[in-house]
Amino acid sequence: RLLAFAAVAAATSCTWTAPTGDTFDLSGLSKDDYWMVQDAQQNFRYYLNVCKNAAAPKECTDGKEPPSPTYQVEAKSWKHLCKALSTLHVQTWNLLDPKDPQKGVEMTYGGGMKCGKTPREIRFHFICSPHFDEGPLQIFETKESCHYNVTWASKYGCPTGPMLCLFGANFAE
């Protein structure tokens, strides 16, 4: 049990400074357990965390899945198959729009369980939405499969510092 707790407690950087000098801090979205999202077709449940591993859902505790910030559980199967979609320390950051940091930030976790010969990966698109603390969020699997996109409207998708994200315009304080 102590080992499982240590895996959940593992964390990585929750802040990033873009080449433009804008800083993003996603720590307000990090949880001790997970965020749970159902896909639109009701086929899968996703257990997500930001900047640290998610607590493994009950379907993922047979020891086959490595610690992960993101899990996919097949909702309609009696087996409730579980997949670790990523590895915490395989993380990259980018601006959603390199010309306008006020639009938000993208964080990608790679290194998930293999899907054929390719490791799974999940890409979070944090949309700058000053009026939303924690969401709404949606998840989509790409046509190529095994690559997942999360769209998450949140104030944490806005750069911190002297610029404001207001109606798509930039105003200095």
C-alpha positions in Angstrom: 0.0 0.0 0.0 2.9 2.4 0.7 4.3 1.8 -2.7 1.0 2.7 -4.4 0.8 5.9 -2.4 4.3 6.8 -3.5 3.3 6.3 -7.1 0.3 8.6 -6.8 2.3 11.3 -4.9 4.9 11.5 -7.7 4.7 15.0 -9.3 6.2 17.0 -12.1 6.4 20.7 -12.9 3.1 22.4 -13.0 4.4 25.7 -14.3 5.9 26.6 -17.7 7.3 29.7 -19.2 6.7 30.1 -22.9 9.3 31.4 -25.3 7.2 34.7 -25.3 8.0 35.1 -21.5 4.4 34.2 -20.5 4.1 31.8 -17.6 1.3 29.2 -17.1 0.5 27.6 -13.8 -1.7 24.5 -13.9 -1.3 23.5 -10.2 -4.9 24.6 -9.5 -6.1 21.6 -11.6 -3.9 19.0 -9.8 -5.9 16.7 -7.5 -5.0 14.0 -4.9 -7.2 11.5 -6.8 -8.5 12.3 -10.4 -11.0 14.0 -12.6 -13.4 11.5 -14.2 -14.8 12.1 -17.7 -17.1 9.9 -19.8 -16.7 10.0 -23.6 -19.6 11.1 -25.7 -20.4 7.5 -26.8 -20.4 6.3 -23.2 -17.8 3.6 -24.2 -15.0 4.7 -22.0 -14.4 6.5 -18.7 -11.2 8.6 -18.4 -9.4 9.3 -15.1 -7.2 12.3 -15.5 -4.9 14.3 -13.4 -2.6 17.3 -14.1 1.0 17.4 -13.0 1.0 14.2 -10.9 -0.2 10.7 -11.3 -3.9 9.9 -10.9 -5.0 7.5 -8.2 -5.6 4.3 -10.0 -9.3 3.5 -10.4 -10.5 0.2 -9.0 -10.4 -1.3 -12.4 -6.7 -0.6 -12.7 -5.4 -2.2 -9.5 -4.3 -5.6 -10.8 -0.7 -4.4 -11.1 -0.5 -4.6 -15.0 -0.8 -0.8 -15.4 2.1 1.5 -14.5 1.5 4.6 -12.5 0.0 7.3 -14.8 -1.6 10.7 -14.8 -4.3 9.4 -17.2 -6.2 6.1 -17.4 -8.9 4.8 -19.8 -11.4 2.2 -18.6 -13.8 0.4 -21.0 -17.2 1.2 -19.5 -19.4 -1.4 -21.3 -17.2 -4.5 -21.0 -17.7 -6.7 -17.9 -13.9 -6.8 -17.7 -13.6 -3.0 -17.5 -10.3 -3.1 -19.4 -7.9 -0.5 -18.1 -5.1 1.3 -20.0 -2.5 3.8 -18.8 -2.5 6.5 -21.4 0.7 8.2 -20.5 3.7 8.5 -18.3 4.1 11.5 -16.0 7.7 12.4 -16.9 7.2 12.3 -20.6 5.8 15.8 -20.7 5.9 18.6 -23.3 4.4 22.1 -23.4 3.4 24.4 -26.2 1.3 27.5 -26.7 -2.1 26.9 -28.4 -1.3 29.8 -30.6 2.4 30.8 -30.8 1.3 34.3 -31.8 -1.2 34.8 -29.0 -0.4 33.3 -25.5 -3.7 34.6 -24.2 -5.5 31.7 -26.1 -4.0 29.1 -23.7 -1.5 26.4 -23.3 -1.1 22.8 -24.4 0.5 20.1 -22.3 1.2 16.6 -23.7 1.9 13.4 -21.8 3.4 10.6 -23.8 4.9 7.2 -23.1 1.6 5.4 -22.3 0.9 1.7 -22.7 1.7 0.4 -26.2 -1.1 0.5 -28.8 0.3 -1.8 -31.5 3.9 -0.5 -31.8 3.1 3.1 -30.7 2.9 4.3 -27.1 -0.4 6.1 -26.2 -0.3 9.8 -25.6 -2.7 12.4 -24.3 -2.8 16.1 -25.2 -4.5 18.6 -22.9 -5.6 21.9 -24.6 -6.2 24.4 -21.7 -8.3 27.2 -23.2 -7.9 30.5 -21.5 -11.3 31.1 -19.9 -11.0 33.5 -16.9 -14.6 32.8 -15.7 -14.1 29.0 -15.4 -12.1 27.6 -12.5 -12.1 23.9 -13.4 -13.8 23.2 -16.6 -16.0 22.1 -18.6 -13.7 19.5 -20.2 -14.2 17.1 -23.1 -12.1 14.2 -24.4 -11.7 12.8 -27.9 -9.7 9.9 -29.3 -8.1 10.6 -32.7 -9.1 8.6 -35.8 -5.6 7.1 -35.8 -6.5 5.8 -32.3 -4.4 5.7 -29.2 -3.9 9.5 -29.2 -6.3 11.4 -27.0 -7.2 15.1 -26.9 -8.7 16.9 -23.9 -10.2 20.3 -24.3 -10.4 22.1 -21.0 -11.7 25.6 -20.5 -10.2 27.1 -17.4 -8.7 30.2 -15.9 -5.5 28.1 -15.4 -5.2 28.1 -19.2 -4.5 31.8 -19.0 -0.9 33.2 -18.6 -0.2 34.5 -15.1 1.3 37.9 -14.7 0.6 41.5 -15.8 -1.5 40.6 -18.9 -5.3 39.9 -18.7 -7.2 37.6 -20.9 -10.4 39.5 -21.7 -12.5 39.0 -24.8 -9.5 38.0 -26.8 -7.7 41.3 -26.3 -4.5 42.1 -24.3 -4.6 44.9 -21.7 -1.6 45.7 -19.5 -2.4 46.3 -15.8 
